[in-house]
Amino acid sequence: MFKKLNPIQALRFIPQPLVIVTAGDPNDPKNRGGMTAAWASRVSWSPPLIMVSIAPSRNTLNFIRKYKCFVVNVVTPSLEEVAYNVFGSLSSRNVDKFSVAGITPEEAKTITAPVIPTASIVLECRVVNEVEAGDHIMVVGEVVDAYRMSDEKPLVHYIGMPWKITKSD
């Protein structure tokens, strides 16, 4: 069966990990931020690189540029509501998202950035490149430290089914 799709529609059905990208000073509520990222992906095995795609208007991008590092926090079912309703909808220009979410961030082990202590997996990254890509900036980071914080399984989502979450196996 053949059904023609608009390229934008087709891209919405590619499953994506649900992640919260955090950056800034973990101990300074006015100098830290985080955002739910719709697009994150591996880029390279050697060195281990990951990419997050961020709209230029997002304040988290300012913190990433200032500190030249960021954390990818892989979201679990217990963080789902926080990912959408706090990190995905509020601006760190106006509120401390961590406080609103009731999260006390931990300090990253290798870089300067906040870590969400209930994330499934944490990837600490140093920025190695930025690439302008249409209406977003792809920030490429080398994973310099990684660890498991929770045994909860990560979530993935499909943009084609607005914010529908499916649990990974």
N, C-alpha and C positions, 0 to 999 in steps of 0.2 A: 504494500500500500504506500503510495506516495502522497504526501501532503506538504505543500510549499509553506515554508515558514519565513517570516521576516528575520534577518540575522539577529536583531535585538531580542526577539522572542526566543530564538533558539539558544542564545547564550544564557538565558535565564534558567535553563534546565540543567546546567552544569553544576553538580553539587559542590558546595564550598564548606570548608571547616568554619565553625562559628568561633571567632576569636575576639578578645578585647586587647587592643594595643595600648600599652601604658608607657609614659615617658615623664621625665622631670625628676624633681627632688622628692623622694618618698616621704620625707618628714616635713615638707612645707606645703600645706594645702593650697596656697596661692601660686605655687610654682610647680604644679604637677597636673597631669591630665590623663585621660584615656578615652578611647572610642571603640565602639563595636565596628570591626572592619568587615565589609562585605566580601573583600577579595584578599586572600593570602595564599601563597603557594611556595613550594620548594623551587629553587632556581638552579642549584648546583649541589653535587655531592662533595666535590673537592675543589675549593673549600666548601664547607657546609653553608649555603646561602639560602635565605628566605626573602620573599617579596611581600610587602603589604601595599595596597593601593589606597591612597588617601586623597580626598578632595582638598584642594589648596586652601579652602576657607576654614578647615578644621584646626582648632587651636592645638590639638595634639601634635600636628605637624610642626608647629612653632617650637614645642618642647623637644621634639626629635632633632630638629635642626640646632637648637641651642646646646643640647647635651651630646649630640652625635651618637645616640644609642636609644634603644627601645626594648620593650619586652612584649612578646606575644604570649598571652594567657589563653590557653585552650579552654573554651567554655564547656561546663558540665550542666546537666539538668538543674542542679540547684542554683546555678548562675543565670539561667535562661531569662528570667524576668528582669534581672538587673542589666543583662546585656542589651535588651531591647528598650526598657523603660527608663534607664538611667544613662548608661554609656552610649546608647544608640540614639537618644533623643534630647538630652540636655547638653549645654555647652559649659566647658570648664572656664570660660570667660566670666560666667555668672555664678557658678556654684562649684563646690568641691564635690565631685561625683562620688568619691570614695565615702565621704560622710553621709551623703544622701542615701547611698546604697547600704550603709551600715557596715562598711568594710574598713578594717584597719590594715593598710597595706604594709607588707614586709619590704625590707630592703633587698634588692637584687644582690646576688652573691659576688658577681664579677664586675658589673657596670653600675652606674648611678641611674636607678629607675625603680618605680614602685612595682611590686609583685602582688597579685591577688592570691591570697593564701589558700583559697578553695578551688583554684584552677586545676584542671586535670594534669596538664603538662605546661611547663614554663620554658620558653626559649629566650635567653638573653642575647641580644644582638647589638653589634656595633655597625653603624652605617658605613657602607662602602660605596654607595652610588645612589643617585636620584635620577629618574628618567621621567621626563614629561610624556604622558601618554593620554592624548585626548583631554578629557576634562578632569583627569586625576594625575597625581604624582605617584609613581612607583618608587617606593623606598626599598632599596636592597640592603639587607643586613647580613653580616657574617654571624652565625650562631656561635657564640663564645662560651656558652654554658647552657645546660639543659637539665631539667630534673622533673620528676613526677611529684605533684603535691597532693593528689587525691586518686583513689582507685575508681572514682566515678568515670563512666565512659564519656568520651567527647560527643558533642552534637555537631551535625552538619545541617545545612539549610539549602533550599532551592529558592532563588530569587523569583523564579517563574511562578511560584506559588507563594504569594507574599508572606514572608516570614514564617512559612510552614517549617516546622522542625521535625526531623526524623532522627531517631537514635541510631548510632552506628553499632555494628555488631562487634 
